[in-house]
Amino acid sequence: MSQFLVTSRKAQSVESEERPWGSWHVLHVHDGYKVKRIHVKPHSRLSYQTHEHREEHWVIVRGTATCTVEGVDIVMTPGHSLDVPIGAKHRIANQHDEELVIIEVQLGSYTGEDDIVRLDDDYGR
């Protein structure tokens, strides 16, 4: 993966951010898509949210994820993946003692961090 980042002319600098639930790390950005690695701390979850400009594809690489999409919970383990359409209400939760790691591919006309509409959030954001 690092070789891909080095040779890509359109790749932006690697971004990352710590959040109360864990962290995210941008692996690659190009027109129309962004690839992130998301770490979710044990017994933590992201906000229940929607996006107006992007869909997401999640691949579980470590741990067990409880993914909620439009009110339906789906439990996934490494190697499983899930598509979240534009506008769908969704959340990722880690209800276990082991860190959860997900690769997220965002596809759409805009993949900025401000394309989040939070519907419910454990951290008051």
Helices and strands as residue ranges (DSSP letters): H 2-7, E 16-19, E 22-30, E 33-40, E 44-45, E 48-50, E 54-62, E 65-69, E 72-76, E 81-84, E 90-94, E 100-108, E 117-120
